[in-house]
Amino acid sequence: MKNQISRLLIVGGFLLCFVAGAAFHSIPGLTVAAAQEKRDAMADVARARDLLKEARNLLASAPGEFGGHRDKAIKKVDEALGEANEALATRAHENH
């Protein structure tokens, strides 16, 4: 009888641990790996944004008009900067 109760408690304990572990991993944003992946992705986009800023400064400081293409390029870089900033803001507010 004691042996059966011990087995039942052990099996119940394992089952409880399994269910709790599965529930924990199914909740977005709670795993260490997911948090690290989010930080890495945000760092990549932030770095791309910084490079876009640098590219914009180089375009703006280049002498000459380049037939209007430099100004068009600056406009497109500004659009890309806006999208990168939106991406970072969106990702910062996500739950995963």
Backbone as a chain_set.jsonl record, in Angstrom:
{"seq": "MKNQISRLLIVGGFLLCFVAGAAFHSIPGLTVAAAQEKRDAMADVARARDLLKEARNLLASAPGEFGGHRDKAIKKVDEALGEANEALATRAHENH", "coords": {"N": [[0.813, -1.183, 0.0], [1.883, 1.313, 0.887], [3.879, 1.498, -1.013], [2.432, 1.752, -3.39], [1.2, 4.23, -2.966], [3.446, 5.864, -2.831], [4.42, 5.585, -5.463], [2.251, 6.694, -6.84], [2.353, 9.35, -5.903], [4.871, 10.087, -6.901], [4.508, 9.77, -9.694], [2.388, 11.572, -10.001], [3.696, 13.924, -9.246], [5.631, 14.161, -11.318], [3.872, 14.44, -13.466], [2.591, 16.838, -12.809], [4.798, 18.597, -12.926], [5.41, 18.371, -15.647], [3.072, 19.391, -16.899], [3.052, 21.984, -15.821], [5.474, 22.948, -16.854], [4.947, 22.819, -19.61], [2.856, 24.658, -19.779], [4.164, 26.988, -18.974], [6.026, 27.345, -21.06], [4.331, 27.804, -23.168], [3.378, 30.333, -22.893], [3.718, 33.399, -24.369], [6.77, 35.198, -24.559], [7.93, 34.512, -22.107], [10.081, 32.816, -22.014], [13.599, 32.463, -21.72], [15.122, 32.228, -24.026], [13.394, 33.282, -25.98], [13.193, 35.91, -25.122], [15.847, 36.734, -25.438], [16.096, 36.423, -28.197], [14.307, 38.387, -29.053], [15.611, 40.698, -28.095], [17.977, 40.544, -29.629], [16.963, 40.785, -32.245], [15.856, 43.338, -32.118], [18.167, 44.799, -31.653], [19.487, 44.41, -34.079], [17.784, 45.755, -35.887], [17.935, 48.308, -34.799], [20.63, 48.851, -35.247], [20.645, 48.841, -38.051], [19.025, 51.061, -38.447], [20.73, 53.039, -37.417], [22.774, 52.9, -39.316], [21.348, 53.733, -41.543], [20.881, 56.387, -40.811], [23.491, 57.311, -40.879], [24.032, 56.96, -43.608], [22.185, 58.77, -44.658], [23.247, 61.196, -43.73], [25.686, 61.195, -45.115], [24.766, 61.327, -47.765], [23.465, 63.806, -47.667], [25.579, 65.528, -47.195], [27.087, 65.369, -49.461], [28.481, 67.153, -52.114], [26.8, 68.881, -54.748], [24.083, 68.274, -57.072], [23.317, 65.972, -58.417], [21.487, 65.512, -60.419], [19.012, 65.578, -59.184], [18.661, 63.127, -58.053], [20.018, 62.595, -55.68], [18.495, 63.984, -53.768], [16.109, 62.554, -53.991], [17.014, 60.091, -53.092], [17.642, 60.728, -50.442], [15.076, 61.27, -49.505], [13.916, 58.715, -49.693], [15.547, 57.325, -47.895], [14.824, 58.656, -45.577], [12.176, 57.754, -45.396], [12.682, 55.033, -44.976], [13.986, 55.199, -42.521], [11.858, 56.058, -40.937], [10.217, 53.775, -41.077], [11.891, 51.894, -39.836], [12.023, 52.96, -37.263], [9.31, 52.718, -36.568], [9.109, 49.929, -36.634], [10.771, 49.208, -34.488], [9.387, 50.419, -32.37], [6.957, 49.038, -32.484], [7.796, 46.388, -32.008], [8.803, 46.662, -29.438], [6.516, 46.885, -27.962], [5.244, 44.482, -28.223], [4.142, 41.301, -26.937], [5.798, 39.17, -27.147]], "CA": [[0.0, 0.0, 0.0], [2.802, 2.453, 0.918], [4.587, 1.504, -2.291], [1.512, 2.288, -4.398], [1.03, 5.659, -2.685], [4.7, 6.505, -3.235], [4.425, 5.632, -6.936], [1.235, 7.656, -7.248], [2.887, 10.677, -5.634], [5.969, 10.35, -7.838], [3.92, 9.972, -11.027], [1.651, 12.837, -9.939], [4.673, 15.01, -9.249], [6.152, 14.296, -12.674], [2.799, 14.958, -14.315], [2.436, 18.248, -12.462], [5.953, 19.31, -13.489], [5.273, 18.382, -17.101], [2.003, 20.323, -17.254], [3.508, 23.336, -15.488], [6.5, 23.314, -17.83], [4.297, 23.061, -20.903], [2.109, 25.91, -19.665], [5.144, 28.074, -18.926], [6.624, 27.549, -22.382], [3.327, 28.224, -24.132], [3.078, 31.748, -22.683], [4.688, 34.189, -25.134], [7.632, 36.165, -23.903], [8.42, 34.113, -20.806], [11.29, 32.015, -22.081], [14.846, 33.218, -21.824], [15.521, 32.23, -25.442], [12.532, 34.213, -26.707], [13.591, 37.266, -24.728], [17.131, 37.015, -26.082], [15.831, 36.574, -29.632], [13.692, 39.702, -29.218], [16.672, 41.705, -27.927], [18.874, 40.461, -30.785], [16.271, 41.346, -33.41], [15.754, 44.788, -31.923], [19.517, 45.346, -31.831], [19.772, 44.414, -35.518], [17.027, 46.842, -36.515], [18.51, 49.567, -34.304], [21.898, 49.04, -35.973], [20.28, 49.224, -39.42], [18.569, 52.453, -38.363], [21.915, 53.875, -37.263], [23.452, 52.943, -40.613], [20.536, 54.587, -42.411], [21.177, 57.774, -40.418], [24.824, 57.627, -41.414], [23.894, 57.084, -45.063], [21.493, 60.027, -44.931], [24.206, 62.278, -43.514], [26.637, 61.193, -46.231], [24.067, 61.847, -48.947], [23.183, 65.235, -47.487], [26.81, 66.31, -47.232], [27.734, 65.252, -50.771], [28.252, 68.357, -52.904], [26.198, 68.692, -56.066], [22.666, 67.918, -57.105], [23.193, 64.621, -58.98], [20.281, 65.434, -61.249], [17.846, 65.388, -58.322], [18.632, 61.773, -57.499], [20.456, 62.629, -54.283], [17.346, 64.377, -52.954], [15.188, 61.411, -53.987], [17.607, 59.069, -52.223], [17.463, 61.201, -49.064], [13.662, 61.068, -49.182], [13.696, 57.279, -49.473], [16.218, 56.955, -46.649], [13.96, 59.167, -44.514], [11.059, 56.811, -45.298], [13.21, 53.814, -44.356], [14.208, 55.522, -41.102], [10.545, 56.054, -40.3], [9.792, 52.38, -40.951], [12.734, 51.247, -38.825], [11.56, 53.451, -35.963], [8.016, 52.079, -36.318], [9.361, 48.528, -36.337], [11.285, 49.14, -33.129], [8.302, 50.763, -31.436], [6.002, 47.927, -32.5], [8.397, 45.217, -31.344], [8.938, 46.958, -28.01], [5.204, 46.754, -27.315], [4.724, 43.122, -28.392], [4.259, 40.443, -25.761], [6.704, 38.028, -27.39]], "C": [[0.87, 1.266, 0.0], [3.516, 2.602, -0.417], [3.71, 2.104, -3.389], [1.308, 3.798, -4.204], [2.278, 6.423, -3.104], [4.767, 6.637, -4.742], [3.437, 6.679, -7.439], [1.727, 9.083, -7.034], [4.002, 11.043, -6.607], [5.422, 10.626, -9.231], [3.149, 11.289, -11.062], [2.579, 14.036, -9.96], [5.269, 15.255, -10.627], [5.11, 14.898, -13.607], [2.593, 16.45, -14.054], [3.574, 19.091, -13.041], [5.851, 19.429, -15.0], [4.233, 19.409, -17.54], [2.433, 21.764, -16.968], [4.562, 23.824, -16.477], [5.908, 23.63, -19.186], [3.532, 24.374, -20.874], [3.059, 27.103, -19.677], [5.694, 28.379, -20.308], [5.606, 27.982, -23.424], [2.95, 29.695, -23.981], [4.143, 32.578, -23.394], [5.504, 35.112, -24.244], [8.218, 35.726, -22.577], [9.712, 33.306, -20.861], [12.51, 32.909, -22.253], [15.275, 33.319, -23.284], [14.69, 33.218, -26.239], [12.901, 35.655, -26.38], [14.902, 37.659, -25.385], [16.947, 37.23, -27.575], [15.221, 37.948, -29.913], [14.736, 40.809, -29.098], [17.614, 41.722, -29.13], [18.238, 41.09, -32.018], [16.173, 42.864, -33.292], [17.112, 45.454, -32.11], [19.882, 45.422, -33.312], [19.055, 45.567, -36.213], [17.563, 48.2, -36.058], [19.824, 49.868, -35.018], [21.63, 49.459, -37.415], [19.803, 50.675, -39.455], [19.751, 53.404, -38.243], [22.69, 53.999, -38.576], [22.678, 53.788, -41.616], [20.775, 56.066, -42.089], [22.526, 58.219, -40.976], [24.767, 57.819, -42.931], [23.212, 58.402, -45.424], [22.44, 61.218, -44.774], [25.224, 62.356, -44.646], [25.996, 61.739, -47.506], [23.873, 63.358, -48.84], [24.442, 66.086, -47.599], [27.547, 66.221, -48.564], [27.431, 66.499, -51.603], [27.649, 68.023, -54.269], [24.764, 68.206, -55.949], [22.433, 66.491, -57.59], [21.883, 64.444, -59.737], [19.017, 65.188, -60.441], [17.775, 64.021, -57.657], [19.093, 61.721, -56.045], [19.288, 62.978, -53.379], [16.3, 63.257, -52.887], [15.702, 60.305, -53.062], [17.441, 59.453, -50.754], [16.019, 60.981, -48.616], [13.372, 59.597, -48.888], [14.377, 56.784, -48.197], [15.394, 57.455, -45.456], [12.752, 58.25, -44.305], [11.509, 55.518, -44.606], [13.482, 54.023, -42.874], [12.889, 55.505, -40.333], [10.038, 54.636, -40.079], [10.604, 51.638, -39.89], [12.31, 51.684, -37.428], [10.212, 52.838, -35.589], [8.196, 50.612, -35.947], [9.858, 48.351, -34.907], [10.203, 49.432, -32.091], [7.288, 49.633, -31.34], [6.55, 46.742, -31.734], [8.541, 45.43, -29.837], [7.629, 46.753, -27.263], [4.589, 45.374, -27.479], [4.937, 42.325, -27.114], [5.166, 39.264, -25.98], [7.959, 38.464, -28.043]], "O": [[0.631, 2.184, -0.785], [3.728, 3.718, -0.891], [4.19, 2.874, -4.22], [1.251, 4.549, -5.178], [2.178, 7.512, -3.67], [5.135, 7.695, -5.253], [3.744, 7.452, -8.346], [1.535, 9.936, -7.9], [4.069, 12.176, -7.083], [5.817, 11.596, -9.878], [3.241, 12.038, -12.034], [2.293, 15.043, -10.608], [5.401, 16.399, -11.062], [5.421, 15.756, -14.433], [2.44, 17.23, -14.994], [3.337, 20.171, -13.582], [6.17, 20.473, -15.567], [4.483, 20.204, -18.446], [2.201, 22.658, -17.783], [4.541, 24.984, -16.889], [6.312, 24.591, -19.84], [3.56, 25.127, -21.848], [2.782, 28.115, -20.322], [5.814, 29.544, -20.686], [5.995, 28.487, -24.478], [2.273, 30.25, -24.847], [5.327, 32.482, -23.072], [4.99, 35.72, -23.305], [8.95, 36.5, -21.959], [10.371, 33.135, -19.835], [12.438, 33.978, -22.86], [15.738, 34.37, -23.728], [15.227, 33.925, -27.092], [12.917, 36.515, -27.26], [15.054, 38.793, -25.84], [17.57, 38.118, -28.158], [15.576, 38.597, -30.896], [14.75, 41.745, -29.896], [18.006, 42.791, -29.598], [18.89, 41.836, -32.748], [16.386, 43.583, -34.268], [17.198, 46.551, -32.663], [20.513, 46.384, -33.75], [19.648, 46.271, -37.031], [17.633, 49.138, -36.853], [20.097, 51.02, -35.357], [22.312, 50.337, -37.944], [20.133, 51.424, -40.375], [19.778, 54.452, -38.888], [23.2, 55.07, -38.906], [23.274, 54.479, -42.443], [20.86, 56.896, -42.994], [22.683, 59.335, -41.47], [25.386, 58.737, -43.468], [23.609, 59.072, -46.377], [22.432, 62.136, -45.593], [25.584, 63.447, -45.089], [26.611, 62.517, -48.235], [24.092, 64.093, -49.803], [24.383, 67.232, -48.045], [28.532, 66.929, -48.771], [26.268, 66.862, -51.781], [27.967, 66.991, -54.86], [24.303, 67.79, -54.886], [21.444, 65.866, -57.207], [21.259, 63.384, -59.703], [18.047, 64.643, -60.966], [16.926, 63.786, -56.798], [18.613, 60.896, -55.268], [19.099, 62.348, -52.339], [15.681, 63.042, -51.845], [14.929, 59.67, -52.344], [17.135, 58.602, -49.918], [15.77, 60.558, -47.487], [12.66, 59.28, -47.935], [13.843, 55.921, -47.499], [15.279, 56.762, -44.445], [12.352, 57.998, -43.169], [10.799, 54.981, -43.755], [13.238, 53.131, -42.062], [12.82, 54.997, -39.214], [9.494, 54.325, -39.02], [10.052, 50.841, -39.131], [12.247, 50.864, -36.513], [9.991, 52.479, -34.433], [7.518, 50.106, -35.052], [9.414, 47.448, -34.198], [10.124, 48.765, -31.06], [6.815, 49.305, -30.252], [5.854, 46.154, -30.907], [8.416, 44.486, -29.056], [7.633, 46.477, -26.063], [3.519, 45.112, -26.93], [5.813, 42.644, -26.309], [5.303, 38.424, -25.09], [8.829, 37.639, -28.319]]}, "num_chains": 1, "name": "protein.A"}
